[in-house]
């Protein structure tokens, strides 16, 4: 409800104005002041939307009151009413951007029309302000999206010369949230990513943050600078736990270090994605990167037999990445560590040697036994590691010969995406189609195309959306469904982030 302040030293005049406001059923909070000084004091403590003031009043006249009020509230709507039909006062009213100058006695019809017009203008200004704010936020999101995708800040400033880029300097840290399934695309109709974002803010109300919805699997949280000593990993743990409690789904969160310049964002984003690659190997770890103390604590609890099974599975799946990763975990676990039985270490790595040698036919029983004897005679773990690394390298060389041509595999994956982009697609599904592990497919896809699979799918869908908007009269809702999106709000937001405007506006601009 809007608020009006009636300032007049005549009590009867104030009563008339209040009566007319009630008579014409204007929904307004009504305040009164018996002189200009009292009105000014009121304005300094209580903002109003409309100032309805007489001109001649004791202590502070209406002209001075309006001048001071305009300084306090630049968008205030001012209405003068006076018994003086004087050019000087009318001129001053114009200079103060008064919306109306009404002569006493007030004519009811004129008064009704004036207040109605003022209220309409207030509502119109509010809508325009909201639209400007919304467009500004979408443009900021679009700029951030392009920035983390390595568009130079200088180029962005050239393209958006009228935009203020100071907001970029307000950020000091970011988090990348990753889901295994297209979580954001599957939110109920009454919820969207803004709903999810607002729910997330409730978890950490004391930490201001913005967000970018990158794709159905990822969202980027950007945290503003704060004077308090912020431990962002603790914030990430709170978010991860609450998301699981609320939606019954685990998300992985990669936490950046604090940074000083927005120019660091592209590199930091790459680091966050790289940190999350580890999630394939830490099935019950959700916050990344894993620092040294966390890694050691985690790996001491990890069962060696379980890691050995992963290595054996990696060899069968021709998954060199997983093989090297798990071998590295074992080497790291036992490097310069005290308190382990030397006999157990030698025994375990002898068993691991046998697992690796199953892929090497030229390692006959005699040669394997000889290497096992060498392991049991090693005086330092580094010597055991050297033996295993040599055998591991031989296994990798053998596996590389088994691998399919990466270019051919990527071609098959791209072809499948092109033919099925309107369906639910996931890394696991695509990996099954080409008989590779998800981690290996992700690695070679990025190496061959320069971008991740999720980004490739989104880019393809956006290009098809653009073509459908340009070349057909399909409804936006039908285009959304045809492209494989389940949530219209998410589709519109993704399109705006990609092209800088909504699908509807894009179609209108192309028709002009």
C-alpha angles and dihedrals in degrees: 000000000000123000129226127193117207112202117188133130090218110085093199090054091053089050091053092052092048090048092052092048091054094041093057090042097238107175098227138139103235124212126176136206125189095209142008095264092054090046092052092049089051092051092051090061104026123040117217134192099218129033112200105186141170115227103222110056134140123263095007120023124218095259093055091042091053091046092053092042091053089054091052096043114021092188096048116133110229126197120185122202121183144155089230118089092196127153091217092059093043090051091050090048090054092049089053091051093243112181094217143004111210123189123222132276088054115232110223097220093047090047093050092050092047096051091043091053092047093051091048090051092049091053091046092051091049092053091047090049092049090049092050090048092048093048090047092052093048091049091050090051091048091051092048091048091053092043095056087047088062102261104151116248090231091058092047091052090051093050093045100034094157093054125098108231096189090105089073090065092059094072122090105166141013138203127205115211115201129189126193091221129043091270100167093049090056100052114126117268092255090056131061137168090282088057091050091047092051090049088052092051089055089060091057106023093159093060115069114217143162128207144216119206100218102177139321089289104041142050126179120215116202117200124208124229116274135184093226122089100258122203100199095187090062089052089050091052091053092050094046093050094047093048090053092048093047101041105016091235131112121233128192117225125200114199124207129214116250114274136196105206131047088223086075093062099090092052092043091050090053089051091051091053090047091051090054091056085078091066089083088065101038103055095179100036116095108170120073150235096040108223122217097262093047092046093051094047091048096046096048088059092046113102113239092216090058091053090048089054089052090053092049091049091048091055091050092048093045087238104156094173094058091043093055092042095055094041087053091051091056094046091049092048095057101035111115093342123144130206099050124119110253089212092054093049092051091045094049095048091047088057090047090052089056090051091053094045092058086079092051112071093186088064098089124184093268094053092046092051090050092054091046090054089052091052092053090051096051114117097198133038091234087068091054090048091053091054094048094045090054092052091043090055090052090051091049091051089053093047092050089061089055095052120103119242105281093217091054092047092049090048090054092048092048091048092051092048090050092052096043106030089123091063133072107282128187137170091248092053093049091046090054090053092060097033096243134123115262093241094052093046090050091051098049093041091058091043093051101038104026094235140070123263094249091053091046091053092047093048091050092049092048092051090050089048089053092050093049091049092049100042107030140046093226116145116254090242091055092048089050092054094043091055092054099255117140096190121059093198091055092048093051091048093048091050092049092049090049100044103018097245140062119268091251094052091044091055092047093050092051091051093054 
